[in-house]
Structures are given as C-alpha cells and as structure tokens.
Amino acid sequence: MASVDECREALHQLAARLDADAETGGKLDLDRTLACRVPDLETAFHGRLTGGRLVGIADGDDPKAKIALTAASDDLIALVTGKLDATRAIASRQVQVRANPFDLLKLRKLL
C-alpha cells in the first residue's frame, strides 16, 4: 500500500505533466472541480482542472466536485505513472470515475 505522501506526489506529477501538455498545445478543455478519493488510506485530495492544468491540489475531499476519481493508493500511483491502463481499470471498476458523460469523453485525453 502506498502512503498518503506518495499519492500526493503522484497528483503533483500529473499536474506537472498536464502543465507540459498545455504549453505544447495539448490542452484539456475543462473547467471543473476534481476530487480524488483513496479509500484504503481513508484520505482524499481535491483540486481544479482548468485551462488544461490541474491546479490547487490540496488535502481533503470536495463532496461537490464535478469529477470524482476513486482508486486504491497503489492503483492511483500506477494510473498516474502509466503502469495501469486507464480504460481497463475503469472497465473493471478497479478505478471509478464519476462525471457527466461529456466530461468523461474529454477526460480520455487526461487518462
């Protein structure tokens, strides 16, 4: 099981990757609040996807988040590092994403 700090670092790595993608034109066209829940650690993080970037990453849940990702700590890290295929993980319910259908289509670029 990964630690809370490792999960936090993985989210910051994802934010850095999105920053690099946004600078090269691979912009994710969303402006939504995001919650990332890690049930095995009984913790959560939240932030905002805006302008192709993930900003304002902080500890704690956002129950009103428009997009919610739920994953075990090891799965979250594997997903962010590319060791876990997002499509398969979501299809097998290893990772759960709650968002409206249009946002899910846009999130394919992220995952």
N, C-alpha and C positions, 0 to 999 in steps of 0.2 A: 504494500500500500504506500502510495506517495504521500508526502507531507503537505500541509497547507501552504508552506513556503514554495514548494516545488510547483504546486498548482498555480499559485500567484505568479511565479516566474514564467510559467508556460503561457499564461494570458498576456503577460507583458511581451513575450516573444511573438505572440500572434499580433499584438498591436504594432510591434516594430515591422513585421512582415507586411501588414496592411499599409503602414506608412510608406514603405518602399514601393509597394504596388501602386498606391495613389500618386506618388511622384512620377511614376513611369506611365501613367495613363490608365492603369487597370483599376479604375475607380468603381467601388461598390456603391451603387446609387440607393442608399438607405439613410434614413434619419430616424432611428428607433432606440429605445432603451433596451438594454440586454441584461438578463440575469443568468448567471452560470451557477448551477447548484451541484454540490458534490456531497451526496448523501452519506457515503462511507466515512467521510470526515466530519459530518454534521456541520458543514460550512457552506457559504455561498459568496459570490462576488457579483458586482454589478458595474455597469459602465454604459456607454452610449456609442452606437455605430452612427457616425455622421461624416459626410464628405469623404467616404471611402476609408475612414480611420476608426479605430477603436480608442476612445478617449475616456478619461475619468474613471479608470479602473479602481475600485475600492472594495474593501471587505464588506460583507453583509448582503442580504437579499434585497431585491426590489420586487415585492409582490405584484406591482402594477406594470412590470416590464412587458413590453410588446413582444419581445422574443425571449424565450426561456430555454436554456440548454441544461439538461440533467445528465450527468455522467459520473461514474466512479472515478476516483482520483487517477488511477493508472490509465484508464481509458481516455480521460481528458488529456493527459500528457501525450499518450500515443496518437491521439487525434491531431493535436497541435503540431507534433513533430513529423507527422506524415506516416507513422508506422501503422496507423489504423485507418482503413478505408472508410470514409465518412458515409458513403452510400450504404455499404454493407452493415456498418454499425447502427445506422438509423433503421434500416430494414429489419434487423434482428432485435431491435429495441435495446441494444447494448448502450446506445446513446439516444436520448429523447430530445426532440426539438419541438417546442410549441410556438407556433407563429401562424399568421394568416397565410393562406396558400400563395398569394402573390409575393409575400416576403420570402417564403420558402424557395420559390423559384430564383429570386435574386441571391439568396444565401448560398446557392450552389457554387457561386464564384468563390465564396469565402471558404467553404469546406471542400 
